[in-house]
Amino acid sequence: MTLAFIPSPSTGVLHLGPIPLRGYAFCIIIGVFVAVWYGNKRWVARGGRTGTVADIAVWAVPFGLVGGRLYHVITDYQLYFSDGEDWVNAFKIWEGGLGIWGAIALGAVGAWIGCRRRGIPLPAWADALAPGIAFAQAIGRWGNWFNQELYGKPTDLPWALKISEGPNRIAGTYHPTFLYESLWCVGVAFLVIWADRRFKLGHGRAFALYVAAYCVGRFWIEYMRVDEAHHILGLRLNDWTAGGVFLLAVAYIVISSKLRPGREEIVEPGGQDEAAQDVAAQDEAAPDKPDAAEPEDEPKAESATVEPEPKKA
């Protein structure tokens, strides 16, 4: 008997009049906002211009959403194109179903387009965004909680996730794999932040570290899931994907560190000048500091009247 568990929401959507407010969509939107906000702070600290991250995200985010949905539909095509299934459901992204592998791959294409338009290197921009993307994933995973999907094997642990009866699911308590991955992504974000400060990662190595660390967690978390998936030699397809991407990320870190050691000195033309102007503007706006008080003149000692010595007779 399970004495404690994590409850699931009774519904993943609230209606504000005729307008549906979906928890899954809110998690994605909040995650994107956090990634752009924190990425901008890191980009400016690297010498970039304020607003560049958001301008490139305008390209990267739509590409990423399309890529994530494509990966999900292609790898789980039986959910939409099998007998008795409605292929129109493939476009219902609010019902869940975004593959991070497709989101990162096609999102990188959109980012590359945006970076070329701004004349900045994609690897440097990706390094600035890496921890923010991990934080965004941590937030986005809670969308699965709203939809009661992608949980793990049955368990009676105190932190088990209670799932209600519904389409393609059986009521019970299961491993909250969404929570495991959310916490793992937070740890990955802090790992990248620490490593970037400690080793001055550049030329895309901070992003590659994020990818490698995420793949390690995704491998064991994916192994716990019980939702329908394609298997190859006994392993889920996403396990094979995580393993392959991990090897590519590690290889990139090793090769890049040998070919282009260190960190980029200039990540965006004019970015350092803008930072210098901001500092100068802050100095001008600051109130004038009072000059150091000059020491007062020491009071002159009153001259004593010297009596002339009497002349000797």
Disulfide bonds with the S-S distance in Angstrom:
none
